Amino acid sequence: MTTPKTHRWTERRCSECTDLERGRKEAEAERDFSRVSDFNVLIVRHRMAHAEGP
């Protein structure tokens, strides 16, 4: 049995992280998978900005 991976970015939540994740969930609920993909890209880019730090 493997343990779940934890990610650094889950520890740092900003309002933009929350908004992007909410948008992705809304797109999933609407079954708009093109928008889901767009949000996935935006989320990854945003998390990379967190990793760069101030």
N, C-alpha and C positions, 0 to 999 in steps of 0.2 A: 504494500500500500504506500502511495506517495503522499507527501504533505502538500497542501496547496501553496502555490508561490505567492509571496507577498510582494507588492510593488511599492516603491518609494512614493510615487505620486498619489497613492491613496491617503498618505499621511498629510499631504498639503492640499487642502481644498480651497479654491478661491471661487468667487462668484462666477467667473467665466467657465471654470471646470463644471460647476453645477449646471449652468445654462446649456453648455454643450451636451452634457449627458442627458439632460431633460429633453432637449431637441431630438437626440438620437432615439430615446424611448418613445417619444411621440411619433416619430417617423416609423418605428417598428410597429407601433399600434395601428398605424394607417397602412401598413404593409407597403410602404414606399421605400423599397430597398435601395434605390438610387440615392435617396436622401440619407439613408442609414450609412451608406458607403461614404458619402460626402462628410457626414459628421464624424465618422471614424478617422478620416484623414485630418480633419480640423482638431480632433482631440489629441491625436498623436503629435501634431505640430505644436499644439499648446503645451503638452506635457514636456516636449523637448525644451521649450522656453523655460519651464520650471527647472529642468535639470541644469541649464546654463547658470541659473542663479542670478543674483543681483550684481 
